[in-house]
Amino acid sequence: MKVSALSFQELGIRLKKGGIFLRTGSFVTHLQTSISSVADGIGLLYADYPLVEHAGFADFHVSLASPRTLRRWFKPQVLFLFDGKPAFKPLPLDQAFPTFEWGLNWCVSSHANRYLIIHAAVVERGGYAAILPAPPGSGKSTLCAALVCRGWRLLSDELALVRVSDGKIIPLPRPVSLKNESIDIIQRYEPDAVFSRKVSDTMKGTVAHMKAPSDSIAYATEPARAAWVIFPKYQAGAATRLEALPQSRAFMRVADNAFNYSLLGVRGFETMAGLIDASLCYDFSYSVLDEAIETFAALKPPVP
Amino acid sequence: MNSQPLVLQALRQPGSLISLSLEDWDLLLRQARQANLLARLYVLLDEHGLLEQVPFQPREHLEWVHAIAERHTRAIHWEISLIRKALARVGVPIILLKGAAYVMADLPSARGRLFTDIDIMVPKDRLNEVEAALMLHGWATTHHDAYDQRYYRTWMHELPPMQHVRRSTVIDVHHAILPETAAIHPDPEKLRAAACALDGCDDIQVFSPADMVLHSATHLFHDGELENGLRDLVDIHSLLCHFDSLPTFWSDLAERARELELTRPLFYALRYATLFLRTPIPVDVQDAASTGRPNRLTLALMDSLFTRALMPVHPSCSDGLTGSARWMLYVRSNWLRMPPLLLARHLFHKAFFSPKAE
């Protein structure tokens, strides 16, 4: 059964009472909350995701709740609870849905050590995956959103999961997080895209989440093969330029963007080496999305 | 309260886990995670050759945390090599305590143990040199409030925790195992005299087997922060099982406890290890340790407190009295650390003068 099988009202009641078991990629999250903005966000952006009935087991037990302090009367807050324990400091209640998204990223990136986890967007076409690592301000999410609106499959907007055993990229398609001007840019670029309400004054500025394409969710269990590692850089007025990058440099830069590279020790190194070895590496600067899409369409997979 | 949390069943009889339903696994993982025993669970199942029989989803979680435990062990080795380098020129004998000692002495209790900091013990008259040498190598004191500094330096058995400015790792430098102000004074000289050198190192030592058990027991039953209480009891269980094969270990234990004024913590350690983990302890050792037994009333109270507070901090392991049990043991630990008047002064200062941590 999918989330969309429940009416908004039913969903709200379920979330409040026993919670729902939501499958995203290979993880099952047990989510419980009585905060309506979270229920709205789930109903809107997770409509196509499977609910696991009679699950019995969840990878992550999370809930979002308002701390029971006096503040709930004047400046209400939201807490992200991991199995009952706060994982972060409280945030303003208005940020409850983005907090759920950030919290779920934290759940995966701080636990799932069977994967080398890179802070990167990943998109796929024809079985080949492009990894877009994300130093802050690189415009990776904007590019990722544009690519998935033009037929690329979304594997993840935030966390590239590289399976340690075989180097395959494991999908984790979840809503794409956009901030500030990017929100309007993508709304203009793809007027049909479904967006959550804008939330302003977060630590990342104004944020909104774009719903992942239904196809990407439907194929969420199919891994992909790494083919390209591309460091995007959005620069106003810049010409579209794809420049080959030496693998040694790419290695260090991807390692800088990995959450658990050193934690995994030798296996981290080997997985990273395998990933870089299998990929063509590029620096990519752009300012016009259409040209960027054309450049990606022309990418040739590496010759084995 | 669930009369027997799954995590206890897991620690006593790992073999029985194979018949668990997915739902039970879900609960077991959550209890073990809160108790900081998830990586330990991996090790137990691995040692019994049972990992392959664990259903896929819970096994994933065990593998995930196993990677973290391996990383911790590597990090401890590295960190200790840096501490040795920093203190090489001071020429003081360093005794590793608790987790760091288990790792470096390669004891079974180190397997699957997660760490937050490294504890070492040095002679009190060398504290200044040690602190200066660590500062030269990048460790800085963490408690900047003048009162806190005085609290540690005048009354406690350790310097304020020192954190490395680049790696953020924390080291606790002790000169004794209990505060100066506590009612009992296990003599650090005696502990040092019995300490054993580690294979292949002449500059680091660990406590003798009996002292290691006694320190672990003292730490657990004098400390008010019991979030890791069950983990610490598992340490004791594992040490007892391991040292069981040493010829004089059992006969030394109770005698050594008397010598160090630690008969009470030893009594509790043996009592609760047997009660919760079914640790096999020779009857004559239990008899010898009963010199540390409190009167009947106190023991009944302690039983009701520790059977609650030593369980994982998880709703499935709590009842209506768990919160007050934890609170009472916290108060008790402060009571044991300081004489009443000093304690009152300390709490008064903390409540009204110390800057509030945000």
Interface residues (C-beta under 8 A of the other chain):
Chain A: V28 G56 F57 A58 D59 H61 D83 G84 K85 H111 A112 N113 R114 N260 S262 L263 L264 G265 R267
Chain B: S21 L22 E23 W25 D26 R30 R33 Q34 Q57 P58 E60 H61 E63 W64 V65 A67 I68 E70 R71 R74 H314 P315
